[in-house]
Amino acid sequence: MVHYGLVIDVSRCVGCYNCFLACRDEFVGNDYSPVSLAQPAADQRWIDVRERERGSFPKVKVHYVPVPCLHCTNAPCIDAATGGAIYRRDDGIVVIDPARAVGQRDLVAACPYRVIFWNEASNVPQKCTLCAHLLDDGWKEPRCVEVCPTQAIMFGDLADPHSDIAKLHAAKRVEDLHPEFETKPLVRYLELPKRFVVGEVVLADDREHPAEGVAIVLDSAGKQLTTQTDNYGDFEFAGLAEQANYRVRIEHVGYKTREIAIPAGACLNLGMILLEPIGASSRKHP
């Protein structure tokens, strides 16, 4: 039995919106009943490319996260629908029946990922169908996968251990977009944006030259990560837990050790961190 799934590699997405445009090309003005009615020309994003900007100037990172319907195994929208308005096919695709879903506007709010939209003209909720009508006609992949120039969106049969997508699941750490929702989605991700901490080390008695090779230790609940400043004096810790508290320790031979507490929350740019030589009189750090 075929069981479809997607893996979206965020590190490969360049924000070109080809997936979004191909989806609109396929569905706007085109009725594919009983799988879907025509998508309106405005106000719907069946694959929503969400821009995530993190950090602060000049240490800013931007990622693009494509979000279609995630075709959840534990789909809240199915539980909220009445009269079989939303159902799961044997291949795993979750479909809104356009005939049975008429008038059920509350289904828009039932999706925790906010990828169900309301068609005012047709009086029905709508969403991504993974191009089920094309797959039923023998297509090998949805339109969004077909047009992605960087192969950031991968599609296949999760039930086939020899398929590329099944091998990807086995070889790499795929993630849920919002694991706290506990929906067991069939659309999963690689390289979702994570919290990071960055900074620049400057030696107080040698400000004209970058402080390369300074040891940086990141500590959280007794677990440590270590790195060194690069040839610009910069350092970075990436992939950090969102709700963990950290402490950064900066150590360099001949200089006083600095420690900085990092509270749980957003990405943080520590800015310039000044190391004083041992024996130097204390001064206020920037």
DRENVEX-852679 format. One record per atom (N, C-alpha, C): x, y, z; residue in one letter. Coordinates in steps of 0.02 Angstrom, whole numbers, plus 50000, padded with zeros to 5 digits. Atoms other than C-alpha are relative to their C-alpha. Layout:
N
XYZA/...
***
This chain:
286
500424994050000M/500005000050000M/500445006250000M/499624993850005V/500705016949949V/499835004650059V/500114995349945H/500925029550090H/500445006149986H/499624994250024Y/501445046650026Y/500265004350058Y/499734995149952G/502505059450117G/500455005049965G/499544994850024L/503545075150093L/500555001050052L/499474997449957V/505215080450165V/500225006649970V/499804993450023I/505635098950152I/500645002050034I/499344998149973D/507455103750173D/500055007749999D/500024992849995V/507405121650236V/500675003149979V/499344997350018S/509275123950207S/500075000849925S/499974999550073R/508965121950020R/499515005149971R/500514995550026C/507485133650005C/500295007049995C/499734993350013V/507975150449928V/499455005249996V/500554995150001G/506265158649938G/499825002349931G/500164998050069C/505975158649750C/499255000049986C/500725000450005Y/504105154949773Y/499764996249938Y/500225004150056N/504085143049624N/499454995150021N/500505004849976C/503105130549729C/499315003450007C/500624996249992F/501795143649772F/499685001649933F/500254998050066L/501635149449592L/499754993949961L/500225006150034A/501505131649524A/499344997550029A/500645002049968C/500125127849650C/499445004349974C/500514995550026R/499155143149594R/499854998549926R/500095001650071D/499435138549412D/499564993749992D/500375006350005E/498715121249444E/499285000750024E/500655000349967F/497225125749552F/499565006249990F/500424994050008V/496645143749521V/499584999349937V/500465000550056G/495115142749411G/499874993049975G/500075006950023N/495215123749396N/499654995850053N/500405004249956D/493905112349473D/500214992849993D/499805007050001Y/494545095149520Y/499574995850047Y/500465003949958S/493015088349608S/500064992649981S/500194998749930P/492825077849709P/500585001350047P/499424998749957V/494585081549771V/500025007350023V/499984992949982S/494485100549767S/499615004149950S/500274994950045L/493555115349696L/500565004749980L/499494995350023A/494485129249607A/500235004550057A/499714995449951Q/495655139649714Q/499855007149978Q/500114993050018P/495195158149720P/500655003349976P/499424996550027A/496355170449633A/500395003950052A/499664996249947A/496805178849798A/499844997150068A/500125001349928D/496945176349986D/500084992850021D/499865006849978Q/497445157949987Q/500714998149981Q/499325002550011R/499155149950003R/500014992650018R/500015007249985W/499035131149986W/500694997350015W/499335001049972I/500915131050009I/500265006950016I/499844993449975D/501435145850114D/500755000350015D/499284999349988V/503275150850104V/500105005350054V/499964995549942R/503555158350276R/500735002150012R/499344997349988E/505065169550299E/500145000650074E/499824999649930R/505955167950466R/500675003750006R/499404996049988E/507195181450515E/500174999650073E/499795000949931R/508205178450672R/500655003750014R/499404996449980G/509545187750767G/499905007649995G/500024992750005S/509975206250762S/500615002449961S/499464997350042F/511055217150652F/500655000650040F/499905002450068P/512375213450596P/500004992449994P/500015007450000K/512155194950643K/499284997749990K/500695001750017V/510525190950554V/500004994049954V/500095005850043K/509965174550476K/499284999949975K/500665000450030V/508505172350357V/499904993149970V/500185006450029H/507675155850315H/499295000449972H/500675000550029Y/506165151450209Y/499744993050014Y/500305006349981V/505005137850271V/499354998949962V/500625001550036P/503735131050145P/499544995850043P/500485003649957V/502165125350236V/499374998649960V/500635002150030P/500815115650142P/499574996950055P/500355004449953C/499465105350226C/500484994450018C/499525005049978L/500475092950330L/499724992949999L/500315006650008H/499245078550302H/500144995650061H/499855003049935C/499285073550484C/499674993250009C/500305006449981T/499005055950545T/499485001050055T/500494998049949N/498155063350699N/499755007049982N/500214993650029A/497265077050603A/499435003150040A/500544996649962P/496285089350713P/499425002049955P/500544997950045C/495305094950559C/499504994349987C/500455005750009I/494615077350534I/499544999250060I/500405000649938D/494045076850715D/499475005550004D/500474994449995A/493205093850697A/499464999849946A/500485000150055A/492305090050533A/499394995850016A/500615004049992T/490535083550527T/499794997149932T/500275003150061G/489715071950401G/500534997649952G/499485002450044G/491375065450335G/500285005449953G/499784994550042A/491845082650268A/500754999949987A/499285000950011I/493695078850290I/500174992650014I/499845007249992Y/494405061350267Y/500724998849978Y/499325002150019R/496065052450248R/499964994249951R/499985005350049R/496375042050094R/500474994450023R/499565005649982D/497245025150102D/500735001749990D/499304998250012D/498825033350034D/500255005450048D/499814995249948G/498855045550182G/499805007149987G/500194993150016I/498255061150092I/499355001950033I/500614997449967V/496985071350191V/499645004649952V/500394996450050V/495595078150081V/499395003250032V/500634996949982I/494215090750112I/499504998749944I/500525001450050D/492655084550022D/499615006549988D/500324993450012P/492005100449937P/499244999950004P/500735000549996A/490205094049937A/499784999550073A/500195001149930R/490135088350119R/500225005650047R/499724994949956A/491125103050188A/499665006849992A/500344993750011V/489935116650127V/499765002950067V/500234996549941G/489635129350265G/500404998950063G/499625001749939Q/490905121950388Q/500615004750007Q/499474994949996R/491895137950411R/500454998950061R/499615001149939D/492485132750585D/500604995449988D/499445004450014L/493655120150503L/500645003949987L/499414995850010V/494835134450460V/500395000550064V/499674999149936A/495215136950644A/500214993350031A/499835006549972A/495355118150676A/500724998049986A/499325001750019C/497065117450592C/500505004050041C/499524996149959P/498465122150715P/500555003149958P/499484997250044Y/499645125650568Y/499745005849957Y/500324994650038R/498415138150490R/500104999249925R/499935001250072V/498445130250317V/499344997849968V/500665000850030I/496565128550290I/499715007049989I/500244993450020F/495755143250200F/499254999749983F/500724999650014W/493965149050174W/499885003049932W/500214997650066N/493255150949999N/499315003050007N/500634996649989E/491905163950021E/499504998849944E/500455000750057A/491185162049847A/499684993149997A/500255006950003S/491015143049857S/499734997550067S/500255001749933N/490625142750045N/500304993550026N/499675006249978V/491915129050079V/500715001650026V/499304999649981P/493575126950170P/500424996449947P/499565003050050Q/495065122550058Q/500724999650026Q/499305000749982K/496875117150070K/500374996049947K/499585004250042C/498325108149986C/499734992849998C/500225007050008T/497845091049917T/500584995449981T/499425003550026L/499625085549873L/499914998149927L/500155001450071C/498975086249694C/499744992949991C/500265006950002A/497995070249726A/499714998249932A/500305001450066H/497095071949559H/500544998249949H/499455001650045L/498775071549468L/500314993250017L/499735006549979L/499445056949570L/499544994349977L/500485005150022D/497855047249529D/500034998949924D/499935000550073D/498205050749345D/500694997449979D/499365002950016G/499945043349357G/500615004450009G/499434995749987W/501015058449401W/500424997250057W/499545002749950K/502545054249506K/500095004650060K/499914995349945E/502515069949613E/499545006049991E/500414993950004P/501495085649654P/500365005549962P/499724994550039R/501765101749558R/500555003750039R/499514996349961C/502715110149700C/500684996550000C/499385003950002V/504005096149699V/500315000549931V/499774999850069E/504135096349510E/500395006349983E/499704993650021V/504605114749498V/500545002650046V/499504997449953C/505775116649647C/500704999649970C/499355000150034P/507455121849571P/500574997350042P/499465002249955T/508485116849724T/499864993250031T/500215006449972Q/507595100549763Q/499935000450076Q/500124999249929A/507125107349932A/499394996150023A/500615003849983I/505455097949925I/500054993249968I/499935006850024M/505565079149910M/499374996050015M/500645003649995F/504095067349884F/500124992649984F/499945007150015G/503875048649885G/499564995750044G/500395005149964D/503165032749959D/500374997950063D/499695001649936L/503575031050143L/499974992550015L/500085007149987A/502985012950140A/500504995749963A/499515003750039D/504325007950015D/500695001550028D/499354998649969P/505985005950108P/500555001649950P/499514998650052H/506915007549943H/499895006849967H/500134993450029S/506155024449899S/500495005150029S/499534994949978D/507235039949912D/499775003350065D/500244996549941I/506115047850042I/500044995650062I/499935004649944A/506115032250152A/500744999650022A/499295000149984K/508015031750142K/500215006450035K/499854993649968L/508065050150189L/499784999950073L/500255000749931H/507005046650343H/500484995950042H/499565004549963A/508195032750392A/500695003050012A/499314997549997A/509805042450360A/500085006650036A/499934993349971K/509435059850425K/499475001250053K/500464998349945R/508565067950572R/499455004549973R/500574996150022V/506895073250502V/499615002450061V/500334996849943E/505855084650614E/499285001849983E/500674997350008D/504055089750641D/500045007650006D/500004992749999L/503655108050611L/499835002750070L/500184998349931H/502805109650781H/499874993550037H/500095006449967P/503105093650879P/499515000350059P/500464999449944E/502075100551023E/499274998849980E/500695001150023F/500505098750915F/499834992550000F/500105007349997E/500735079650915E/499514997449947E/500465002050054T/499855077550747T/500284994549956T/499665005050042K/501105065150670K/499915001549926K/500094997950069P/501205074350503P/500394995649951P/499645003550054L/501705065850339L/500475004749964L/499534995050026V/502575082050288V/500485001850057V/499514998949947R/504185083450386R/500595004149973R/499504995050019Y/505725094350383Y/500724998050019Y/499295000149984L/507615095050380L/500235007250011L/499674993649989E/508625109550451E/499525005750015E/500434994549978L/507215119450530L/500415005150039L/499604994849965P/507875136150597P/500004998850075P/499925001049928K/508545134450772K/500305006350032K/499724994449962R/509075146650906R/500765000049995R/499274999550002F/510865153050899F/500235005750044F/499674994749962V/512065163651000V/500655001649964V/499394997850034V/513455173850917V/500315005750039V/499654994549969G/514745186350973G/500675001249968G/499344998250025E/516405194650935E/500455001550059E/499534999049946V/517925194051049V/500545005049978V/499484995050013V/519135208751057V/500475000150060V/499504999549946L/520755209251157L/500135007350015L/499974993049981A/520855225451254A/500665003349983A/499334997150013D/522725227751225D/500234998949928D/499815001250070D/522695222851041D/499385000649956D/500644999250034R/521115230050966R/500075000549924R/499904999350072E/521885232350794E/499984993449963E/499985006650032H/521965213550762H/499434995650025H/500545004649979P/520555200550765P/500264995150052P/499815004749947A/520585189350918A/499834992949977A/500115006750029E/520765172750827E/500214994650050E/499805005749960G/520805156050917G/499835000450074G/500214999549930V/519995161551081V/499504994550015V/500435005749981A/519155146951171A/499335002550027A/500674998249978I/517265148551194I/499654993650022I/500355005849973V/516285136551304V/499275002050014V/500714999049987L/514385135451307L/499764994550046L/500205004949948D/513685127051462D/499265000450014D/500705000449981S/511915121251499S/499894993650040S/500155005749956A/511475109951646A/500564994949999A/499435004549997G/513225102751649G/500244997449933G/499805002250067K/513295099151462K/500345005849965K/499604994650029Q/514595108851365Q/500104999149925Q/499794999650069L/514905114051187L/500595004749997L/499414995850004T/516575121551137T/500125002149927T/499804997650065T/517185131950991T/500565005050010T/499494994849997Q/518505144950948Q/499795005749954Q/500144994450045T/518405162250872T/500374998949934T/499705000750066D/518765162950686D/500505005649987D/499484995050015N/520005174250596N/499735007250000N/500294993349989Y/518805188850622Y/499855001450074Y/500164999449930G/518635185850808G/499284998250017G/500715001849990D/516845179550786D/499934992850023D/500185006949982F/516035164050861F/499254999249995F/500725001550005E/514355155450846E/499864993150029E/500305006449980F/513365141750931F/499314999649969F/500655000650034A/511895135650827A/499644993650022A/500395005949984G/510505122850848G/499834999350073G/500115000249928L/510155127551028L/499264999150017L/500685001249976A/508615122351126A/499675006750016A/500354993749993E/507305136051129E/499925002250073E/500184998249932Q/506905135351314Q/500544998750051Q/499445001349954A/508615131451388A/500365006450020A/499564994749978N/509675143251492N/500724997949988N/499315001650014Y/511495144251443Y/500465005050035Y/499484995549976R/513105151851505R/500604999449953R/499424999850044V/514505157251388V/500625002050041V/499364998449966R/516295156951454R/500535001149947R/499484998250049I/517695165451356I/500674999750036I/499365001149967E/519455159751399E/500575001149950E/499424999050043H/521135165251329H/500625000950044H/499394999849959V/522895162951397V/500245007250007V/499754993249986G/523495178951480G/499455005150009G/500564995349995Y/521755186551489Y/499494997650051Y/500525001749951K/520375187151618K/499414996449966K/500585003750026T/518965174751591T/499375004150007T/500664996849998R/517265181951548R/499464994749999R/500595004350001E/515605173451585E/499385004249989E/500624996450017I/513925178751514I/499414995250003I/500605004249996A/512225171551558A/499555001349940A/500444999750059I/511065167651412I/499324997350021I/500665002549979P/509215166651463P/499654996549943P/500405003550050A/507975155551373A/499645005149956A/500384995650044G/507135163151222G/500305000749931G/499824998850070A/507625171151059A/500744999349988A/499304999850019C/509255171050963C/500315006350029C/499684994449965L/510535182651039L/500675001649969L/499354997550021N/511955193150972N/500325003550060N/499674997349940L/513145196451117L/500425006249984L/499614994250019G/514045209751017G/500744999250016G/499285000149986M/515845214451057M/500134998350074M/499825002149932I/516565205651210I/500745001550010I/499324997749989L/518145213851278L/500344995750053L/499605003949952L/519465203051362L/500585004450025L/499474996049970E/520625212051483E/500604995550016E/499415003949980P/522415206251509P/500014998950076P/499935001449928I/522755198051678I/500485005150030I/499594994949967G/523435211151795G/499805007049982G/500234993350019A/522585225551706A/499485002550050A/500514997249956S/521525237351810S/499324998849970S/500685001450024S/519665233451799S/499705006249968S/500354994650034R/518625243951681R/499324997549979R/500685001950019K/516835244051626K/500004997049930K/500045003450064H/516485231551488H/499425002749959H/500564997850042P/515415236651338P/499464994749999P/
***
